[in-house]
Every structure is written in C-alpha cells, then in structure tokens.
C-alpha cells in the first residue's frame, strides 16, 4: 500500500525495520513581520538593483538603530516648544527668537557655532511641521540604508552650505530652521533617483514627487519673504537652494555607491571639487568682508 505524502513532510525508514515509516517534517516558511515588510519597502525605494535590495532586506537587523535623525528631530521639537512657552504665543510664522544664541545673525558671524546651530530653531509651527515631516520620511530611511554617520555628514553639510550661502548672497538675513539639512537629504535622494530611475520601482513618479514638494516649499518661502518684505529681521530662503546644492554633491561623495562604474567615479571628483570650491569661497568671503 502506498503512503500519501503531504507537501510539508517526507518519510524515512526506521533503523532495523523495512516496514515502518515515520514522517520527517520540513520547516515551514514564516510570514514576514511588519518590521521585515518595512525594510523591504525601504529597500525598494532607496536601492537601485534587485540584488542590492535582497541583500539589504535579508541582513538588516536595526543594530545599531538609526540615531541621528530621531535625535536631531527631538531636539528641534523641544527647542521650538521651549521658545513658544517662553514667548507665550504660537503661530504659523512665529515666534522667531531673534535674541537666541543659536540663531544665525549677520552681525554675530564671529560666533561661528551659529553657522550650524540655527538649524535647531524654527519660525512657526508650519515651518517646523514641514521640515520634520520630510526629515523623517526621507532622512530616516536614508539613515537605515546608509548609516547614521553618512547621513549626518550630508545633513550638516547642507546646514553649513545654507548659512555660508546666506552670508554671501543674502547678507542682511537672519537664518533659522532645518531647511538646509532637510533639502540636503532631499537632494541626495533626488540624485540617487536621477542616476538610477530606470532601475528603481516607480522611479519617474518618485522623481516628479520630490521635485514638486521641493518646488512648492521654495515657492512658499519666496512668497512669504516678498509678502513680508517690510518686516524685520528678514529670514532668508537662500538656505533651501544652498542645501539642495550640498545634497546633490555630498550625496554623491558620502552615500554608499552600489554601482562602481567609471563615469560615476568621475562624478565623485566633480562633486568634491564643486562642494569644496563653494565652501572655500564662502569662508574666504566671510574672512575678508566681515
């Protein structure tokens, strides 16, 4: 008599017996957890090739966890809450703590920490909300794929480019907000999509979405500046543009390159030259004309 085999088991003969069969269960495939599904979704959105996505999805263990984006986000929210309580008011465009030791001010450029620390201050809940939204939705997946150190370098380079660019092209403006760092992350992701859009899932759609979001926010910043041009102090929007330039260059320099083609090595050197040249020029400008 034949024995019907189930799809999840096989049969072997007991030692010393040719008539007794015992089942040997094969391991069942486990359903992926929510965390594993999230990792695979991030891999599809941020890695160009299927082999890279599979490698990342199989090996990512969230150890160590992403630390930079959550830490900087909590610091920015905490300081905004403190300044709102201190001012006793909150609005879409305020309060702006112009006397804070963290804000970038053109008359206090010798306090060099202000070229970076301004990123912790925000002008109103709308400004904070948009920056935190993009920072988490774009920055956190980038940090999961490329690591905290690389993303921190891209972010800080955008913050620094924003303040240096403002000091050169918008010399009377005060500067607040994480827009320089946020746009650096956006542009770094945009550069990745532009180089690999044909291999990425919904590449053209993602490219269009990033461009629309960035254009809308820059347009709002320019409109807000022109609408309130009589108010002082002026708050610059140059940081958006300078942060984007930093992200396009530093993204190519710092983020992991999953495709070691020769033309992208040339792109690496071009990006390094552009960023180093712009930063050097801005630093010299501030030293000479302050």
Residue, then its C-alpha position, 0 to 999 in steps of 0.5 A: x500500500x502506498x503512503x500519501x505524502x503531504x507537501x510539508x513532510x517526507x518519510x524515512x525508514x526506521x533503523x532495523x525495520x523495512x516496514x515502518x515509516x515515520x514522517x520527517x517534517x520540513x520547516x515551514x516558511x514564516x510570514x514576514x513581520x511588519x518590521x521585515x515588510x518595512x525594510x523591504x519597502x525601504x529597500x525598494x525605494x532607496x536601492x537601485x538593483x534587485x540584488x542590492x535590495x535582497x541583500x539589504x532586506x535579508x541582513x538588516x537587523x536595526x543594530x545599531x538603530x538609526x540615531x541621528x535623525x530621531x535625535x536631531x528631530x527631538x531636539x528641534x521639537x523641544x527647542x521650538x516648544x521651549x521658545x513658544x512657552x517662553x514667548x507665550x504665543x504660537x503661530x504659523x510664522x512665529x515666534x522667531x527668537x531673534x535674541x537666541x544664541x543659536x540663531x544665525x545673525x549677520x552681525x554675530x558671524x564671529x560666533x561661528x557655532x551659529x553657522x550650524x546651530x540655527x538649524x535647531x530653531x524654527x519660525x512657526x509651527x508650519x515651518x517646523x511641521x514641514x521640515x520634520x515631516x520630510x526629515x523623517x520620511x526621507x532622512x530616516x530611511x536614508x539613515x537605515x540604508x546608509x548609516x547614521x554617520x553618512x547621513x549626518x555628514x550630508x545633513x550638516x553639510x547642507x546646514x553649513x552650505x545654507x548659512x555660508x550661502x546666506x552670508x554671501x548672497x543674502x547678507x542682511x538675513x537672519x537664518x533659522x530652521x532645518x531647511x538646509x539639512x532637510x533639502x540636503x537629504x532631499x537632494x541626495x535622494x533626488x540624485x540617487x533617483x536621477x542616476x538610477x530611475x530606470x532601475x528603481x520601482x516607480x522611479x519617474x513618479x518618485x522623481x516628479x514627487x520630490x521635485x514638486x514638494x521641493x518646488x512648492x516649499x521654495x515657492x512658499x518661502x519666496x512668497x512669504x519673504x516678498x509678502x513680508x518684505x517690510x518686516x524685520x529681521x528678514x529670514x532668508x530662503x537662500x538656505x533651501x537652494x544652498x542645501x539642495x546644492x550640498x545634497x546633490x554633491x555630498x550625496x554623491x561623495x558620502x552615500x554608499x555607491x552600489x554601482x562602481x562604474x567609471x563615469x560615476x567615479x568621475x562624478x565623485x571628483x566633480x562633486x568634491x571639487x564643486x562642494x569644496x570650491x563653494x565652501x572655500x569661497x564662502x569662508x574666504x568671503x566671510x574672512x575678508x568682508x566681515 
